């Protein structure tokens, strides 16, 4: 299994595209990050990837885990995001409501932009 490695300088949209691509192909992905900034980019990427995959009616779940890695002979602790495809029926109702709120907010923003462009 190839691990998607993220640094503090990684672009979250690029990582999101990588996550979505691996999920579409294998239904499972692992994203690894060391340090607060890299973990931040990883989490943003997972959220963005969820949106990309939602357009294809693919629902994902994500669990963070600690893992030890060797870097230049030193053992470091990393955060690994384990991401996999799930059936929407297994998700908590509140999470589904949050997804719906997010979609409504996107639609409202799109309408506002359209109105501004027409004005």
Phi, psi and omega in degrees: 000125177280135180260132176277114183262133185239136175248174178297334182267359180293141175279125184299326179291324178292318177295320178300318177298320178296316178301310182300319180297316180293319179298316179299325183276318189240354182064014184201140177211154174234133181238127184243138180215145176235123180101153185300316182294321179292321177296320177301312179298322179297315181293319176298318180297320179297319179294318179294318179299322177302319177295316178301314184288330179300326178297336178259015182059037175249126180252135180239158172237157184217134176231128177274140177223153173274146175212147177263135179229152176261125177230117181050044177080001179249138177276128180235153176264128179243162170258131176243128173265119177263120186236134180213163179281136176228162173279134180303335182295339181273352182280147177298147182303320181297323178294319177298323177295320178296320176299317181294318177299319179298316179296320178295321179295320177297317180296319180294320179295321179295320179295318180298316179298317178299316179297321180293322179292327180282340183282000000 
